[in-house]
């Protein structure tokens, strides 16, 4: 694959016909987007729109070989959302409906089910002087902002939260029962299954800790589905069977894997690797899932595999990396090996990393 000094890849996506796309950024002045393309045989760096300001891409989703979306943000002192689209011939920037009067807006995740149904999620600085969740939807013609819950209060027990204008765990809770303070909220990942079934996840900050935030789209509105505990969710992946997987970073210690069935969240035992993070996952089947991330000290790729019964760590010594991390994974088709993307090295010496196996 091409060597791009200063480059890193934040996300990767693929289609059953074997093509794949990885997106990220190059640490130059200014920082600018990076896109890499796999045609089924080799990786290349295709032409992309020239950035006039500092910008980066943080997520990618592919509907077909001629329908791919990538999202991120652009700007330094003021940030606006950035959306780019591949039509099978070229990449182009697509107008994004930023929130009015917000100095900073970001898109961190994107997922599409068809040419007329895609979701992008992130955060924006709200008039209430805190970050709030940002959700945008593509209907086949344009992107539009869709209302999404933002957590605004936490009870003294710190086990349940109140979302502005939303319902938590199916039970309306009076916000006046709790002391309301400006909470930072953000969505980092989204997984869409159909027009009436999509999941988004991230975190909110309250009472001195980051806490997991999960929201579900039922075809009409986004509603909170709150896992307990503390920590941020980096990745969420939903399946047509109704099972939802979330990769979560605890406030202290290693990564934790959560699973939801019928709205009930539970921890699934996984290798105790601490300190560590799991940042992305690829689902090939109910009995074949790869989660990727990194060990923190020293920074080194971490891979874990689900065989339908248990999670086990995958030996990564064959990568021969002194330093690096895997940030995202994808499964091109049921019979193809997984792809994982990330970064090799750190700082000025870093370069994009793509591995294939499993």
C-alpha positions in Angstrom: 0.0 0.0 0.0 1.1 3.6 -0.5 3.3 5.1 2.2 1.9 8.4 3.5 4.2 10.1 6.0 2.2 11.6 8.9 -0.9 9.7 7.8 -3.3 7.7 10.0 -6.5 5.9 9.1 -9.5 6.3 11.4 -12.1 4.1 9.7 -12.5 1.4 7.0 -15.6 0.1 5.1 -16.1 -2.5 2.4 -18.7 -4.1 0.1 -19.4 -7.7 -0.8 -17.8 -7.3 -4.3 -14.4 -6.9 -2.5 -13.7 -3.2 -2.7 -12.8 -1.3 0.4 -12.2 2.3 1.5 -10.2 3.7 4.5 -10.3 7.3 5.6 -8.3 9.5 8.0 -5.9 12.4 7.9 -2.4 13.5 7.2 -0.6 15.4 10.0 0.7 18.2 7.8 0.2 22.0 7.8 -2.7 22.2 7.5 -3.9 18.7 8.4 -5.9 17.3 5.5 -8.1 14.3 4.7 -6.6 11.0 3.6 -8.6 8.3 1.6 -7.3 5.0 0.5 -9.0 2.6 -1.9 -8.7 -1.2 -2.4 -9.9 -2.5 -5.8 -9.8 -6.1 -4.8 -6.1 -6.5 -5.6 -4.2 -3.5 -4.3 -4.5 -0.3 -2.3 -4.1 3.1 -3.8 -4.6 6.8 -2.9 -7.3 8.3 -5.2 -7.6 12.0 -5.9 -9.9 13.8 -3.4 -11.2 17.4 -3.1 -8.5 19.8 -2.1 -9.0 21.2 1.4 -8.7 24.9 1.8 -8.6 24.7 5.6 -7.5 22.2 8.1 -9.8 19.1 7.9 -10.0 15.4 8.5 -12.3 12.4 7.9 -13.2 10.2 10.8 -15.7 7.7 9.5 -16.8 5.9 6.3 -19.6 3.7 5.1 -20.2 1.9 1.8 -23.5 1.0 0.2 -22.0 -0.2 -3.0 -18.9 0.2 -5.1 -20.5 3.4 -6.5 -22.0 4.8 -3.3 -19.7 5.6 -0.4 -19.9 8.3 2.3 -17.1 9.7 4.5 -17.6 12.3 7.3 -15.5 14.5 9.6 -14.9 18.1 10.2 -13.0 21.1 9.0 -11.6 24.3 10.5 -9.4 25.3 13.4 -10.8 28.1 15.6 -14.2 27.3 14.3 -15.2 23.8 13.1 -17.9 22.8 10.7 -19.0 19.4 9.6 -17.5 17.8 6.5 -19.2 15.2 4.3 -17.8 13.7 1.1 -19.3 11.2 -1.3 -17.9 8.6 -3.8 -20.1 8.0 -6.8 -18.0 5.3 -8.5 -16.0 7.9 -10.4 -14.8 10.6 -8.1 -15.0 12.0 -4.6 -16.9 15.3 -4.0 -17.9 17.4 -1.1 -21.7 17.3 -0.3 -23.4 20.2 1.5 -23.8 19.5 5.2 -26.6 21.2 7.3 -24.6 22.7 10.2 -26.4 23.9 13.3 -27.0 27.7 13.3 -24.9 29.8 15.7 -22.6 26.9 16.7 -18.9 27.6 16.6 -17.8 24.0 16.7 -19.5 21.0 15.0 -18.1 17.5 14.3 -19.2 14.3 12.6 -17.6 11.2 14.1 -19.7 8.3 12.7 -21.6 7.4 9.5 -23.7 4.4 8.4 -25.9 3.8 5.4 -28.5 1.1 4.5 -29.3 2.2 1.0 -28.9 5.0 -1.6 -31.7 6.9 0.2 -31.0 6.2 3.9 -27.8 7.2 5.7 -27.0 8.6 9.2 -24.1 10.7 10.4 -23.6 11.5 14.1 -21.3 13.7 16.2 -21.6 16.7 18.5 -22.0 20.5 18.4 -21.5 23.4 20.8 -25.0 24.4 21.9 -26.4 27.7 23.1 -26.6 26.1 26.5 -22.8 26.3 26.6 -22.1 22.6 26.4 -21.6 20.0 23.7 -24.9 18.3 22.5 -25.5 15.3 20.3 -25.6 16.0 16.6 -27.5 13.7 14.2 -27.9 14.2 10.4 -29.9 12.1 7.9 -29.6 11.6 4.2 -32.9 10.9 2.4 -31.5 10.4 -1.1 -31.6 14.1 -1.9 -30.0 16.1 0.9 -28.7 15.9 4.4 -30.9 17.2 7.2 -30.5 17.6 11.0 -32.7 15.3 13.0 -33.5 15.9 16.7 -31.6 13.7 19.1 -31.6 13.4 22.9 -28.9 15.1 25.0 -28.4 14.2 28.6 -29.0 17.2 30.9 -29.3 15.8 34.4 -28.1 13.0 36.6 -29.6 11.7 39.8 -27.6 11.5 43.1 -27.3 7.7 42.7 -25.6 8.2 39.3 -27.3 5.2 37.9 -29.9 6.8 35.7 -29.9 9.9 33.6 -32.5 12.3 32.2 -32.5 13.3 28.6 -34.0 16.6 27.4 -37.4 15.9 25.9 -36.8 12.2 25.9 -37.8 9.0 27.6 -35.2 6.9 29.5 -35.8 3.1 29.8 -39.4 3.6 28.8 -40.3 5.6 31.9 -40.8 9.4 31.7 -38.7 11.1 34.4 -39.4 14.6 35.7 -36.2 16.7 35.1 -37.2 18.9 38.1 -36.3 16.1 40.4 -32.6 16.5 39.6 -30.1 19.3 39.7 -29.6 20.3 36.1 -26.1 21.3 35.0 -24.5 21.8 31.5 -23.3 18.3 30.5 -21.1 17.6 27.5 -22.6 15.0 25.1 -21.2 13.4 22.0 -21.9 10.5 19.6 -18.9 8.7 18.2 -20.5 5.8 16.2 -23.7 4.8 14.4 -24.9 1.5 13.0 -28.0 1.5 10.7 -29.9 -1.7 9.9 -33.0 -0.4 8.2 -35.1 2.7 7.7 -36.6 2.2 11.2 -33.8 0.6 13.1 -30.5 2.4 13.8 -28.2 2.7 16.8 -25.8 5.5 17.9 -23.4 5.6 20.8 -20.9 7.9 22.5 -20.7 9.4 25.9 -21.7 12.3 28.2 -19.7 13.8 31.0 -21.3 14.1 34.5 -20.2 14.0 38.1 -16.6 13.9 37.2 -16.8 10.9 34.9 -17.6 10.0 31.3 -20.7 7.8 31.0 -22.0 5.7 28.2 -24.7 7.1 25.9 -26.7 4.9 23.5 -29.6 6.1 21.4 -32.0 4.1 19.1 -33.9 5.2 16.0 -37.3 3.5 15.8 -38.4 5.1 12.5 -40.0 8.1 14.2 -37.6 9.4 16.8 -34.3 8.9 18.6 -34.6 7.5 22.1 -32.1 6.8 24.9 -31.2 3.2 25.7 -28.8 3.7 28.6 -26.3 1.1 29.7 -25.1 1.4 33.4 -21.7 2.4 34.7 -19.0 4.8 33.5 -16.8 5.0 30.5 -17.1 6.0 26.8 -18.4 3.9 23.9 -16.2 4.1 20.9 -18.1 1.8 18.6 -21.5 0.3 18.2 -22.6 -2.4 15.8 -26.1 -3.7 15.3 -27.3 -6.9 13.6 -30.6 -7.8 11.9 -31.3 -10.4 14.6 -31.6 -7.6 17.1 -28.3 -8.1 18.9 -26.2 -4.9 19.5 -22.5 -4.9 20.4 -20.8 -1.9 22.0 -17.1 -1.5 22.6 -16.6 0.6 25.8 -13.7 2.1 27.6 -13.9 2.1 31.3 -12.9 5.1 33.3 -10.1 3.1 34.8 -8.6 -0.2 33.4 -9.1 -2.0 30.1 -11.7 -2.2 27.4 -15.1 -3.8 28.1 -17.5 -5.4 25.6 -21.3 -5.0 26.1 -24.1 -6.7 24.3 -27.8 -5.8 24.2 -30.7 -8.1 23.3 -34.3 -6.7 23.6 -33.0 -3.5 25.2 -31.2 -5.2 28.1 -27.4 -4.5 28.3 -25.0 -6.9 29.8 -21.2 -7.3 30.0 -19.7 -10.1 27.9 -16.5 -11.5 29.4 -13.4 -10.7 27.4 -9.6 -11.0 27.8 -8.4 -8.9 30.7 -6.0 -6.6 28.8 -5.2 -3.5 30.9 -4.7 -0.7 30.0 -6.3 -1.0 26.6 -8.9 0.3 24.2 -11.2 -1.5 21.7 -12.1 1.1 19.1 -13.8 -0.8 16.2 -15.5 -4.0 15.2 -16.5 -6.0 12.1 -19.3 -8.5 12.2 -19.1 -11.3 9.6 -21.8 -13.5 11.3 -23.3 -14.0 14.7 -20.4 -16.4 15.5 -17.6 -14.5 13.8 -16.8 -10.9 15.0 -13.4 -9.1 15.2 -12.8 -6.2 17.6 -9.7 -4.1 17.2 -7.9 -1.4 19.2 -4.7 -1.1 21.1 -2.8 -1.8 24.3 -1.9 1.5 25.9 1.6 0.8 27.4 3.3 0.4 25.0 1.0 1.4 22.2 0.5 -1.8 20.3 -2.4 -3.3 18.2 -5.0 -5.4 20.1 -7.3 -7.9 18.3 -10.0 -10.0 19.9 -12.3 -12.5 18.2 -15.8 -13.8 19.1 -16.7 -17.3 18.0 -20.3 -17.4 19.2 -19.3 -18.5 22.7 -16.4 -16.5 24.0 -14.0 -13.6 23.2 -10.3 -14.5 22.8 -7.3 -12.4 22.1 -5.7 -12.8 18.6 -2.0 -13.1 18.4 -0.7 -9.9 16.7 3.0 -10.6 16.9 3.1 -11.3 13.1 2.5 -7.6 12.5 6.0 -6.9 13.7 5.1 -3.5 15.0 7.1 -1.6 17.6 4.3 0.9 18.0 0.9 1.2 16.5 -2.9 0.9 16.9 -5.9 -0.5 15.0 -8.9 1.9 15.0 -11.5 0.2 12.7 -12.3 -3.1 11.1 -14.5 -4.4 8.2 -15.5 -7.7 6.7 -15.7 -7.4 2.8 -17.8 -10.6 2.5 -18.7 -13.8 4.4 -15.7 -15.7 3.0 -13.1 -12.9 2.8 -10.6 -12.1 5.6 -11.2 -9.1 7.8 -9.5 -5.8 7.1 -8.4 -3.5 9.9 -7.0 0.0 9.6 -5.1 2.3 11.9 -1.7 3.8 12.4 1.9 2.6 12.5 4.3 4.6 14.7 3.5 7.9 16.3 3.9 11.7 15.7 5.8 12.8 12.6 7.0 9.3 12.0 3.5 7.8 11.8 2.2 6.1 8.6 -1.2 4.5 7.7 -1.6 0.9 8.7 -3.9 -1.7 7.1 -3.8 -5.4 8.0 -5.6 -8.3 6.5 -6.2 -11.7 8.1 -8.5 -13.8 10.3 
